[in-house]
Amino acid sequence: MNTGMIRYMLGKLLLILSVLMLPSLILGFAYSEPRQVLLSFLASMAISAILGYLLSFRKPKTQDFYSQESIVLVALAWFSLSAVGALPFYLSSGASLVDALFESFSGFTTTGASVLSHTLDSLPRSLLFWRSFTLMIGGMGMLVFIIQVLPNLGSHGLYIMRAEMPGPNFGKLESKVSSSINILYGIYLSMTAVLTLLLRLGGVPWFDSVLLAFGTAGTGGFNFYPNSVAHYGNPYVEVVIAIGMMVFGMSYIFFYLIAIRKYRQVLRSEELHWYLGIILVSVVLISIGVYQRYDSFGSMLRDVFFTVSSVNSTTAYTTVDFRPWPVYTHVILLFLMFVGAMSGSTSSGLKVARLAVFVKSIRQEMRRMVSPDRAVPINYDGKELSQREQRSIAFYLMTYLAVFLILLAVISLDTKTFSSAFSAVIATLNNVGGGLDLLGPSMDYSALHDRTKLIMCLAMVLGRLEIYPVLILFAPSTWRKV
């Protein structure tokens, strides 16, 4: 394994991270924030830049970079960037080191869980901006920046894209990796800008509009008011964010295809049909259970659609406390938490494509039991899935279940109830964010033991990278010399 190249590229990423802290520092100066806050960002930028320089000042002679190096780099980068990104929280907010790490990991992995919710009123705007900006950075991934910084990687950059943007249907948009990155980031930033403008037109202040757009685009949804989006009491804002969360839960490849007018290819997408179908059925079923609690059909439909869109996209914004809703609606929301949105999006979860193939596999096995000698292929998006693809999805589901149970057992040692442990695991492993005390929205994790918070940080990275890169990073065979 080319450890020299991993070191070099990790250093470049830390240099980029130091530059990305600059907008927060400028904002601090603009709002004449306390000297301690400004110095905390300056110190964080300096530490990140120094570490980056020390790691990257000497370019390795051998620049071979393949799948194993990419996977290790991705896992190391998410731990390193989240750790260094915690410095502003630690140096300026008075948070403990563990709490600062938790907030940073939650941001970069687009989880949106918080240990600082009870101190939002006292946090400076520059820190609130950095907190939400980490969602934006983590949404599309930091590692793809490195391909633009080091264009001589050529086709090897594809390994980085595949490792950082996992999913059963991830693929290239163009034959050149750099072109694919430009397209993806162009779509991502353009959609975020449009969402910001729509929120501002709804009467939301510019600062709030930007932060809400960051949270929606990154499908992380850090709250900066105790009652989340309900703070605005504005149906227009709620509808815009609800649609935004649903849209950002879709694959970005679709928006590229729309831009080049390949509408039929989008409309034929089987994953899109499943995704929209799951949202529609969930909205209908939950509405049946809660309509008696509302005087207005419009208010009921808006709350239900917002909640379904938020949970399904793993964003965690809220407009209503859904704990008093009927139990069966909680089961539906738990299902949405597990499934998540589409592959190729910024959201987490098992992904709709895997669910679709899993359901088809069950149906295939039932047909085989009735007709053992009959060949029953699985078709997806008009193509027959290979045995290797089916096996890959089946093994991922089994690995996910095993990791979930292990995390549940460990976290249950520090929680008072099973429901708290269960919802804490699903909230972090699926990067959903809210969910302590079984689906409680906008909950604060500050009461948990430091050991549990660190385990949840690990769970966030496991969920964001879909488990395997982290397992490979810690596997002894990865570092064994051949």
RASULVEN-V28125 format. One record per pair of residues at least 24 apart in sequence whose C-alpha atoms are under 6 Angstrom apart, sorted by sequence separation. I is the first residue (numbers start at 1). J is the second residue. D is the distance in Angstrom with one decimal. If there is no record, write none. Layout:
[[I | J | D] [I | J | D]]
This chain:
[[312 | 336 | 4.9] [110 | 135 | 5.0] [312 | 337 | 5.9] [108 | 134 | 5.0] [311 | 337 | 5.8] [18 | 45 | 4.5] [107 | 134 | 5.0] [108 | 135 | 5.5] [313 | 340 | 5.7] [107 | 135 | 4.8] [312 | 340 | 4.9] [313 | 341 | 5.3] [109 | 138 | 5.7] [216 | 245 | 5.6] [312 | 341 | 5.9] [18 | 48 | 5.4] [108 | 138 | 4.4] [429 | 459 | 4.8] [18 | 49 | 5.6] [217 | 248 | 6.0] [428 | 459 | 5.7] [429 | 460 | 5.2] [428 | 460 | 5.0] [314 | 347 | 5.9] [430 | 463 | 5.4] [14 | 48 | 5.5] [15 | 49 | 4.9] [313 | 347 | 5.5] [429 | 463 | 4.5] [15 | 52 | 5.0] [14 | 52 | 4.8] [12 | 52 | 5.9] [11 | 52 | 3.8] [411 | 452 | 5.9] [44 | 87 | 5.7] [286 | 329 | 5.5] [11 | 55 | 4.6] [11 | 56 | 4.8] [8 | 55 | 5.6] [41 | 88 | 5.7] [7 | 55 | 5.8] [8 | 56 | 4.3] [40 | 88 | 5.6] [40 | 91 | 5.3] [40 | 92 | 5.7] [37 | 92 | 5.1] [4 | 60 | 5.6] [246 | 309 | 5.4] [242 | 306 | 4.8] [245 | 309 | 6.0] [249 | 313 | 5.2] [6 | 73 | 5.7] [242 | 309 | 5.9] [136 | 214 | 5.2] [132 | 211 | 5.8] [139 | 218 | 4.2] [349 | 430 | 4.8] [136 | 218 | 5.0] [271 | 353 | 5.6] [348 | 430 | 5.7] [135 | 218 | 5.1] [135 | 220 | 6.0] [70 | 159 | 5.9] [229 | 318 | 5.9] [230 | 319 | 4.4] [70 | 160 | 5.1] [228 | 318 | 5.7] [229 | 319 | 5.5] [251 | 342 | 5.9] [67 | 159 | 5.4] [71 | 163 | 5.5] [249 | 341 | 5.2] [250 | 342 | 5.3] [251 | 343 | 6.0] [249 | 342 | 6.0] [251 | 344 | 4.4] [252 | 345 | 6.0] [221 | 315 | 4.9] [251 | 345 | 4.5] [220 | 315 | 4.5] [221 | 316 | 5.5] [250 | 345 | 5.5] [219 | 315 | 4.2] [221 | 317 | 5.4] [249 | 345 | 5.5] [28 | 126 | 5.0] [249 | 347 | 5.8] [27 | 126 | 5.5] [24 | 126 | 4.8] [24 | 130 | 5.9] [110 | 218 | 6.0] [112 | 220 | 4.6] [111 | 220 | 5.0] [112 | 221 | 5.3] [110 | 220 | 4.2] [112 | 222 | 4.7] [270 | 381 | 5.4] [316 | 433 | 5.7] [314 | 432 | 4.3] [316 | 434 | 5.7] [218 | 346 | 5.9] [219 | 347 | 5.6] [170 | 344 | 5.8] [167 | 343 | 5.2] [139 | 346 | 5.1] [111 | 431 | 4.0] [113 | 433 | 4.1] [111 | 432 | 5.5] [112 | 433 | 4.6] [113 | 434 | 5.9] [111 | 433 | 4.8] [117 | 444 | 5.9] [115 | 444 | 5.4] [114 | 444 | 5.7] [115 | 445 | 4.9] [115 | 446 | 4.4] [105 | 457 | 5.9] [102 | 457 | 5.9] [109 | 464 | 5.6] [75 | 469 | 5.8] [75 | 470 | 5.6] [71 | 469 | 5.4] [72 | 473 | 5.4]]
